[in-house]
Amino acid sequence: MMFFPARGRAIATATDAAGDYSVVLAPGEYKVTVNIGVKLPAGWKEGDPVPPQEVVLPTEYTTRIKTSLKATVAVGGEQAIDFVLP
């Protein structure tokens, strides 16, 4: 996942198999994108063909310009920000 603040650099974080993630963000508004990697088969090596993705998300979630995902980080303390994707 990538969190894009109104100003400054994007912050990246990875999710685990359950889709959980943890990231430290400064207070503010963020646009959020999600990218899904390809699961490589056992024995895969550089130069081998990359298998097709098992899950493909609509571009609405994968590009900064089109994303509908937003996060608002409040001042102080931890908070949960959950996203529901198709």
C-alpha positions as CSV (number, residue, x, y, z in Angstrom):
1,M,0.0,0.0,0.0
2,M,1.1,3.6,-0.6
3,F,-0.1,6.5,1.4
4,F,0.2,9.8,-0.5
5,P,0.1,13.0,1.7
6,A,-1.0,16.3,0.2
7,R,2.7,17.4,0.4
8,G,5.8,15.4,0.7
9,R,6.8,11.8,-0.2
10,A,4.6,8.8,-0.2
11,I,4.9,6.2,2.5
12,A,4.8,2.5,1.6
13,T,3.8,-0.4,3.7
14,A,3.2,-4.1,3.0
15,T,0.3,-6.2,4.1
16,D,0.5,-9.7,5.4
17,A,-1.5,-12.7,4.0
18,A,-4.6,-11.6,6.0
19,G,-4.4,-8.0,4.6
20,D,-3.2,-6.5,7.9
21,Y,-0.7,-3.7,7.9
22,S,1.0,-1.3,10.2
23,V,2.5,2.1,9.3
24,V,3.4,5.3,11.1
25,L,1.9,8.4,9.5
26,A,2.0,12.1,10.4
27,P,-1.5,13.6,11.0
28,G,-3.3,14.6,7.9
29,E,-5.1,13.5,4.8
30,Y,-3.8,10.8,2.5
31,K,-4.8,9.2,-0.8
32,V,-4.1,5.5,-0.7
33,T,-3.3,3.0,-3.4
34,V,-3.0,-0.8,-3.3
35,N,-0.8,-3.0,-5.4
36,I,-0.9,-6.8,-5.4
37,G,2.2,-8.7,-6.2
38,V,2.5,-11.9,-8.1
39,K,3.0,-15.2,-6.1
40,L,6.0,-16.7,-7.7
41,P,6.2,-20.5,-7.9
42,A,8.8,-22.6,-6.1
43,G,12.0,-22.7,-8.1
44,W,11.2,-19.5,-10.0
45,K,14.3,-17.6,-11.0
46,E,15.1,-14.2,-12.6
47,G,14.4,-14.4,-16.3
48,D,11.6,-17.0,-16.0
49,P,8.2,-15.8,-17.2
50,V,6.1,-14.2,-14.4
51,P,2.8,-16.0,-13.9
52,P,-0.5,-14.0,-14.2
53,Q,-1.8,-12.3,-11.0
54,E,-4.4,-14.4,-9.1
55,V,-6.2,-11.2,-8.0
56,V,-6.5,-8.1,-10.2
57,L,-7.8,-4.9,-8.6
58,P,-9.7,-2.2,-10.6
59,T,-7.5,0.8,-11.5
60,E,-9.6,2.8,-9.1
61,Y,-7.5,1.4,-6.3
62,T,-4.1,1.2,-8.0
63,T,-3.4,4.7,-9.3
64,R,-2.9,7.8,-7.3
65,I,-5.0,9.9,-9.6
66,K,-8.0,7.6,-9.7
67,T,-8.0,6.2,-6.2
68,S,-11.1,6.5,-4.1
69,L,-9.3,5.3,-1.0
70,K,-8.6,8.0,1.5
71,A,-7.2,8.0,5.1
72,T,-7.5,10.7,7.7
73,V,-4.9,10.5,10.5
74,A,-5.8,12.3,13.7
75,V,-3.3,13.9,16.1
76,G,-2.1,11.7,18.9
77,G,-2.4,8.0,19.6
78,E,-2.9,4.9,17.4
79,Q,-5.9,4.4,15.2
80,A,-7.2,1.7,12.9
81,I,-7.8,2.5,9.3
82,D,-9.6,-0.3,7.4
83,F,-10.2,-0.5,3.7
84,V,-12.8,-2.8,2.1
85,L,-11.9,-3.9,-1.4
86,P,-13.8,-6.1,-3.8
